[in-house]
Amino acid sequence: MEPGLARVDYLQVGVTAQKTMRLLPASGKKATQKVVVGDQDGVVTCFGIKKGEAVPVFKTLPGQKIARLELGGALNTPQEKIFVAVGSEVRGFTKRGKQFLSFETNLTESIKAMHISGADLFLCASYIYNHYCDCKDQHYFLSGDKINDVLCLPVDKVKCITPVLACQDRVLRVLQGSDLLYEIEVPGPPTVLALSNGNGGDSGEEIVYGTSDGKLGLTQITGSKPVHKWEMGNEKKRGGILCLDSFDILGDGVKELLVGRDDGMIEIYAFESADEPVLRHDYALSESIASIQGGCVGKDGYDEIVAATYSGWLTGLTTEPVHREGGSGEELKLSQEMQNKISSLRNELEHLQMKVLQEREKYQQSSQSSTAVSAVPAFSVNEKFTLNKDDASYSLTLEVQTAIDNVLLQSDVPIDLLDVDKNSAVVSFSSCDSEPNSNFLLATYRCQANTTRLELKVRSIEGQYGTLQAYVTPRIQPKTCQVHQYQIKPLSLHQRTHSIDQDRPMNTLTLKGQFSFAEIHSWVVFCLPEVPEKTPAGESITFYFQNTFLGTQLESTYRKGEGYFKSDNISTISILKDVLSKEATKRKINLNISYDVNEESVRHTLKLIHPKLEYQQLLAKKVYLIDALRELQVHEGNVDFLLPKYRSILEEADQLLEEYKRQPAHLERLYGMITDLFIDKFKFKGTNVKTKVPLLLEILDGCDQDGLIAFFDA
């Protein structure tokens, strides 16, 4: 059964953060629910809907930005007390808007995540978790990576307090008191947690998680070990997941899973079989969904999904039919209602236009006076720069609270811009001089009228590191621009992983010297993405990485005074050796560097690259032939005389061109990697083979794997 959901925009508040909107429980059987939302201007707004209009219940004064909003109350009673996290403080309001709590925590950083269960309050800053009971400190835990969300299993079902932290290093950490009970590895960095079915399922132990790369999963958290129930990939390449809720919107008596993503998708998953959910319905809004709730808001008897978007719009997807069936009397009543609404909107619009004209005149006068002060309008940008495992590219997402006019990209390292299907902006490149200013890329994206969100894709080259800068100019007067910087790291295409294959032939780089644990950790942070900036607790640490482009791997283990780096790709070791020795020289630290090269690893890496190389060369050849074959087709009219392989090229011409366009310079990148591998192999032997590179390129054009390996061995 397909729900006919109609979109209704209720109200706009300030910019909202993740999980800052909730629906208060209904006061009677037939009553509608009130919406409460906290924004980044520090205002808590509570409103209900009467005759399609938003009627405010209360609104607080502005202040510091609100990071989280949760509902609480005594266990097994309606949860109608409102709690907000502001800076390092938690404030409590009644449903009428009276403040009854102001609890200043002992956290030195701002609160990032919050969960409330009866008298228990769970708070997380970047790396620190604190548990309070009746505002008294109970437990404390220091996490190894940033904490994105926190949840506690329902106490009435599980009988003990079991907090779960969603951490950036692809791990859910389950705690007992102040100690780590166990860790659960998940397929991506988890951004949001929710109790399955809203109550943790029959056992109370089931939690749903969503990741920043768009994956969903359900895990049962027992007292001794986790039980993975289901896991869903992101086949449709949609955005990261920001919010989850359980609600029966289809009216079949079973709660569906509601999912809000950062590309504006709202999804409804139904549980038809016990195995895993099935996507039943989706709806696209134009900006990221910060919070999602199911309930009855607009009209009693009609359920709906309420979403809060990044720029502060509260939008409902309601089951109430927009066009009512019925006789002419019904239509007449409807049109009268509509006419009243339209005339009130017209009056409001005229009033706003007058106000804008008055303010504009006021601004013109003040800007021309002798005591004029130029005011730069402030605007907030929601940004995300992440590595995609599937195509080894970086996604840069920029979202602004008003429409974007243009975005200028500038990079001081060579990077490729890749095509994004969802992107409707017009891109133009400027020629740049790479020599004096080290400018390798200047590209401008001009956006269409109402674009508030822009997604770009870039691919970097390992070994070349620097900064990518985005200059964001929105459509506001006076013209103003914000600059955002993103570091392209030396091993930028590596991604953290939970484990690696120890049977591969590995090359080892060993560093010894007078450096502290914090110093070598800062060098690793400089070289590799996804490493927490805070120095890990303990004496030593091991991280595992995988190269998303080639599938080669890296293991790094280090402590005070020594570091060991193992990889099956000799180029990775070469890049690390160059960058680490440069960083140590900057700090005037004397390093003793030794390496152990495994000859077999070069063959192994070539075998990993070769299938990709063959595929790209074949694609390039096919694309090269398309024009000639199409000309033949025009002249001859009939192409039955062609060999089947040429006929298939003509049939698939559009897909081939599309794929080739989506991956520009892919073949050159592979050639570059093989050339680097060749140079690095002999560099470790102390031989310079740069003069042999043209010969290598000739062999590569021939695409013969055995010939290539023989050339490397010679």
Disulfide bonds with the S-S distance in Angstrom:
none
